[in-house]
Amino acid sequence: MTPGPPGAPPVLVMLAKPPLAGLSKTRLVRADGLSAAGAAALSAAFIADLTVRLGSSDAWRLVVCCPRGGDRAPLQALVPATVVVWEEPALPPGRDFGTLMNAVLAAWTRPQQPVALIAADCPLVTPGLIATAFAALRRHAVVLGPDAGGGCWLLGATAPLALLGDQGAGPVVWSAGRDYAELCRRSAAAGLRLATLPLLSDVDTPADLRELARTLAAQPATAAALPATARTLRELGWLTSEGGGPCSS
């Protein structure tokens, strides 16, 4: 799959690792969380649900970006046939997350073709939120979706962003709960028009998992839109078979 010509539909890139035990959602692997196999199963469910939910729109193209040099087969088996699994660009050793995101932006942005990046650990992302992000990118250079942990569930841009790099003030410290505030500050300092999206929660910890289970129990329509996730949570004992909420055990 290659970027389209100027004016082609925008591109939604989902960054995802193959859902393998010991490599997927390892922060959930705790005594009060999941086993390594359970975390991998949940990761697979997130990927399956998100690619179906977000990959059916004609308003954008969905691309799943996997780590370079890995086996794409586990991811390709989970996603619809219309969604291509694309290997991340070659990057220098020791690169940080900002370098990766800029490389993805450079690979896919074109005139009138913005790009939004999401991870595969925020299952409550909806097509409506993605449509809002791309609509905002018609008038703004950057769009950020804040997550409850201080990071971002979405970053959208119309071109690669220097603010993702060092800028002489040190690189952005990723996954430390300050990503969103720092990117807002850097966007303002660079004079870039910034739009923000509603707050969502990704699933990084057992507490996040309990909150997701509560949400699915309380919102049957949301659970129906995430069938693999709801089924996996029930199988893992985090959601009752009747959909009544996370198990106390």
N, C-alpha and C positions, 0 to 999 in steps of 0.2 A: 504494500500500500504506500502511495506517495502523496505528498501535499497536492491539493488541487490548484487550478489556475486562479488568478486574482478574482475575487468575488465568489469563490466557491463557499459552500456552507462552512461555518465554524467547526472547529475540531475539539472534542472533549477527550482528553487523555486521562485514563485511569491507571495510576501506578500500582502494580500488583506483583507480589512474589508468588511463585508456585506454592500452593497450600500443602506443605510437607511438614510432618511432625518434627519438632525441634527447630524449624525455621520460620514458622508462621505464628504470629501473635504470641510471641514468647512471654510477654508481660502478663498474659492471662494464665500462664502455667504456674500456679501457686496452690498451696493447700486449700485456700478458700476460693480458688478459681477452677481452672480446667486442667485436665491432663494434656500432654503434648499432642496426643492424637485428637482429643476433643477440640483443642485450639485450632488444629489444622482443619478439622471438619467444619468448624464455624467459619473459618476464613474462606473455605470453599463455598459455603452457603452464601456468604456476603457477595462473593464474586459472581456467583450464578444469578442471584437476585438482581444485583445492580446492573449487570450487563443486559439482562432482559428488560428491566425497567427503564434504563437510560439509553438502550441501543435501538429502540423501536421508533425513534423520532426521525422524520425527514428534515428537521430543522438544523441538525448537526450530525457530524460523523463521530462515532465512538471508536477509539483506539485503546487497546489494553497494552501498556508498556511494561515489559518484563525485564529483569536483570540480564545484562549482557553475558553470554556464554552459558546460560542455564538451559535446562530442558523446558521447551515451551509446551510440550504435550499435555502436562497436567492442567495448564491454563486453557489451552485450546479446547480440551474436552469439556470444559465447564461453560464456555461462552457460546452464544448463538452463532450459526454459520456465517452470518453477515458481519460479525465483529472480528477484526483481524488482531492477532497478537503480534506486537511489534517489539523488536529488541531495542533496548535503550542505546543511544550513540556511544561510540568508543570515547572514553574519558581518561585523563591522566590518573595515575595511582594517587590515592589519598584525596580524591575530589570530595567536596562536601555536597550536601543536598541542594544548596543553591546552584552549584555548578551543574548538577544534573537537571534541575528544572530549567535553567537557561538553555542548556543543550536541547531539551525537548521543545522549548519555545522556538529556538532557532530552526529546528527541523520542520516545524509545522506552521508557524505564522507566515502569512502572506498578506499583501494589500487587501483590505476588506475581508480578511479571514483570520479572526482572532482565535485564540486557543485558551481553554480552561483546563486546569489540572486538578484532579481529585485523587485521593487515596481510596483503597478498597476496604477501609475499616469504618466507614460512616454510612451505615445502611439506610438511614432515614433521609438521605438525599433524594429529592423527587425531580421528575422532569420539569415541573413548574419552576423550581429553584434554578435549574440549569438554564431554562429559557430566560429567566430574569437576569442571570449573569450575562448571557450573551447580548441581551437587549441593552444592558448597562454599558457593555463594551463598544456600543455604537457611539457613545458620548464620553466615555472615560478611557484612560490609558490602562488602568489597573482596577481589578475587582477582587475583593477578599471576602471569604466567608469565615468568620471567626468560629472556633470551637470552644467548648466549655472549659478546656484545659489551658487556654491562652494561646493555642496555636491556630492553624487555619485548616478548614476542611476543603477549601477551594481557593486557588489562585488563578486569576484570569488576566490576560494581557494581550495587547495588539502587536507586541514585538518583544524580543529579549530585553531583560531589565538589568541595568547595571546595579540597581539597588540590591539585587540578590547576591552580589559579590562583596568584596572586601571594602571598597570605597574609602580606603585609608583609615577607617575607624574599626577595623577588624571585621571578620565575617559574621553573618547572622548566626546566633547560637540556636540551632534547631532543636526541637523537642524538649525545650527547657521551660515551656510555659510563657515565653516572651515573644514568640515569633510574630503574632498578630500586631502587638503594640510596636514592635521594632519596624515591621514592614510599613505600618501606617506612618511612623515618624520619617522613615526614609523616603516614602512617596511624597510626603509634604515637602521635605527638604529639597527633593528633586523637581518640585513644581509640577508633579503629575496629578491629573485629575483622578481621584479615587472614589469608587463606589463600594459599599459594603452590603452584605447579605445577612439574613437572619442567623442567629446563633444556633448551632447544632452541636451534638455530642458525638465524638467518635468513640470507638470501643477499644480502649487500651488496658483497662484494669478490671478486676472483678466488680468493683463498684459501678463502673460503666456498664458492665454486662447486666448487673441487677437492674439498673435503670432502663436498659433496653427491654428486658423481659417485662418489667412493669408497663412500659409503653405499649408493647404488643398485646399484653393482657387487657389493657384498658381501651385499646383502639382496634377492634376487630378488622376494620377496613385496612389499617396499616399492616396488620398481621397477614391479611389476605394478599396484600401487594408484595409481601416478602415471604413466599411460601417455603422456600428452602431454609431460610433463617428460622422461621417459627418452628418448622419440623425438627430442625437440628437442636434447638433449645429444648424442645419437649423430650427428644431422645436423650439429651444430656442431663435431664432432670431440673432444668432451670425454668421451665414453663409447664404448668400442669396440663394434662391432656384435654381438659375442658377450657384451657386458655385463661385460667383464673389468676395467674401471676407466678412469680418465681417461687420455687420450693424453698422452704425454710432451711432445709438441710444443705 
